Amino acid sequence: MRLSIRTVEGLEPGDTDYFVWDDELPGFGVRVYASGRKTYLVQYRSSRRTRRLTLGIHGALTPEMARREAKIHLGDIAKGGDPAEEKKTNRNGMTVRELCERYMEDAEIGLVPGKRRMPKKASTLQADRSRISSHIAPLLGTRLVKEVTRADIHQFMRDVALGKARRDRKTKLRGRSIVRGGLGTAGRTLGLLGGIFTYAQRIGVIENNPVRGIPKPAVNNRYRRLSAAEYRTLGETLREAEEEGHNEMALTIIKLLALTGCRRGEIEKLRWEEIDEAGRCFRLADTKEGRSIRPMGPEVFALLNHRRPADARGYVFEGDVAGKAFDGVPKVWGKTIRKQLMDVTPHVLRHSFASMANDLGFTEATIAALLGHAAGTTTSRYVHSVDTALISAAEKVSGHIAGLLRHADEQQGLKSLFEKFGEATAAWGKAV
């Protein structure tokens, strides 16, 4: 096929990586990774060896941009050049885009460690690829790595914050790629860029990291927490959403986020095998900190048992596609919670859980253990039961939050009771 936006966007990932070659320009093609990532490349023979030269990531490059670059390299190859070897040996000429390509290749095979020196998770790699294609490649991709200065990094951060690389592009039949920017995005992208330049130091491309020492922009949404009144508003909103027929799984997940302090992904991908009701805890196999044991209160198990099937295996919240977890919380959240609590996100429920535990007098170490922070899970690899004090703490915090969420229902029940009493009294008066 001829590689175009339509044909490349239509290529679906398979069980393994595969290549699709352009009919019009021999040697020019696209590699589709099992992860969904797509890169343009040129394949040629040199010194009786087949060589491949990566041109760039799909998204950072369009098919036509990659085609023009491929023609230039194929012309050099026809004259006896070997651009893949030159790229490998001439590190002084490495661009930021090429550095990002090599960084991602090594990260995907586990050579670039993430948190706690473990290989990066698939979700983290996907986020890294998105930040590279959305911000780093468009704004810094053509710059030589060795020539990037601190002034360039400051300007890059400013451009991301102002949304200079913003775009809204159709990707699939019903999909869109929307890039906005902002302060939060600038901070997260700067963190990734710092890691990429640290990697460049390690492989000998540069001596000093220009990102080191540059402060990330401060965003205050991590300090947002729900007040008692807002918890009651949340409970009332959830009750109204149930009456209106919104997705039951999404509403249950939101309740669990409030009662557990877990991350959204930890609840969305919760498996029946990870629920230990006898031990009054979750034994999560794969979290941001690795394996994690979380003590839970009885309200949590009551919610889960309400939907427990006879053969409880696999995901607790399974999506429409068999074997995949439900991922519809953001859509339901936008239609329900956001209308009443505009600046509240699902992650705010985690901060609020921690703040509530602090209000109830628990220590930082106890709160860390309840949330599954690394500092609180140091001994989890050695023990199989949860300390009674931690279980009591989880029960007290989740019980207090559950009481606040139920307050709206209790108030509504009292109101209905008084209304019925008034109606009965009026009827009795008429009869008399």
Residue, then its C-alpha position, 0 to 999 in steps of 0.5 A: m500500500r501507499l503509506s498515507i495518514r489514512t492507511v497508517e492510522g488504520l494499522e492496528p497493533g498485533d500480538t507481535d511487531y510487524f512492518v508495512w512497506d510503501d509500494e511507491l518508495p522501496g525501502f520506506g516503511v512503518r513499524v507497528y509495535a505490539s504496544g500500538r506505537k508506530t515509527y517510520l523507517v528506511q531499510y537497505r543493504s550495506s556491506r551484505r547486511t540489512r540495515r534499518l534507520t528509524l526516521g521518527i514516531h508517527g504523530a511527530l512525523t506525518p507520512e509525507m514528512a517521513r517520505r521526504e526524509a526517506k528519499i534523502h537517506l535513500g539518495d545517500i545510500a545509493k551513493g555508498g553511504d550508511p546512515a544507520e552506522e553514521k547515526k550510531t557512531n556520530r553522537n555529536g550529530m544526534t538530535v533530540r528526536e533521535l535521542c527520544e527514539r533511542y530512549m524509548e527503544d531502551a525503555e521498552i526492553g527494560l534498560v531505562p528503569g522507572k520508579r524503585r529501579m523497576p522497568k517502566k510499566a506499559s501505561t508509563l511508556q504510553a504516557d512517555r510516548s504521548r509527551i514526546s510526540s505531543h510536546i518534546a518532538p514538535l518543540l525541540g526535536t530538530r535541535l542537536v542534543k549537545e546544543v540544548t541549553r538551560a535557556d532552551i529548557h526554560q523556553f520549552m517549559r514556557d511554550v508547553a505551558l502556553g500550549k504552543a504545540r496544541r492540536d486537535r486532529k482526527t485519528k480514527l473513525r471516532g477518535r481524536s488527538i487533542v493536545r492542550g498544554g498547561l502548567g501541569t503538563a509543562g511540569r510532567t513533560l519537564g520531568l520526562l525530559g530531565g530523565i531523557f537527558t540523564y539517559a543521554q549523559r549515561i550513554g555519553v552523548i552529553e556531559n551535563n544535564p541542562v534540565r537539572g536544577i530547573p524548578k517545575p511549575a507549581v500547581n495547587n490541585r494536589y492540595r485540594r480536599l473535600s470538606a464534610a459538606e462536599y462529601r455530603t454533596l458527593g453522596e447526594t450526587l451519586r444517589e441522584a445519578e443512580e436514580e437517573g440510570h447512569n452506569e452502575m459500575a462507574l458509580t460503584i468505582i467512584k464510591l470505592l475511590a472515596l472509601t479506600g483512597c486507592r488510585r483510579g487504575e487500582i480500582e478499575k483493574l481490581r481482580w477478585e483474586e486480590i480481595d481478601e475479605a478474611g484478612r480485611c485487605f486488598r492484596l494488589a499485585d501490580t501498583k505504582e509501587g509494585r505489590s501492595i497490601r491495603p487494609m480495608g473497612p467493612e463498607v468496602f466489602a459490602l459494596l463488592n459483595h453486592r456484585r460478587p458472581a458465583d465464580a468470582r475470577g478476573y476483573v471485578f469491573e469488566g468492560d465491554v470487551a472480554g478480558k479488559a477492565f472497565d474504563g468509563v469512569p471519566k465519562v460518567w464523572g463528567k456527566t455527574i460529579r463535575k456538575q456539582l464539584m467542578d474542580v474535583t477529580p477522582h485523584v482528589l478523593r485520594h488526597s481527601f482520604a489521606s486528609m480525613a485520616n490526618d483529621l482523625g489523628f493517625t500518624e504519617a506512617t499509618i496514612a502512608a500504609l493506608l494509601g500504599h505509599a512506598a514508605g508504608t509498604t516496606t515490609s509488605r514483601y515479608v508479611h502476609s497479614v495486616d496489622t490490627a491497628l492498620i485495619s482499625a484505622a482503615e475501618k475508622v476512616s472509611g466508616h467516617i467517610a461512608g457516614l458523610l456520604r450517607h448523610a444526604d440519604e438520611q436527610q432525604g429519608l427524614k424529609s420524606l418521612f415528615e412529608k408523609f406524616g404531614e399528608a396523613t395528618a391532613a387526610w385525618g383532619k379532612a376525615v374528622 
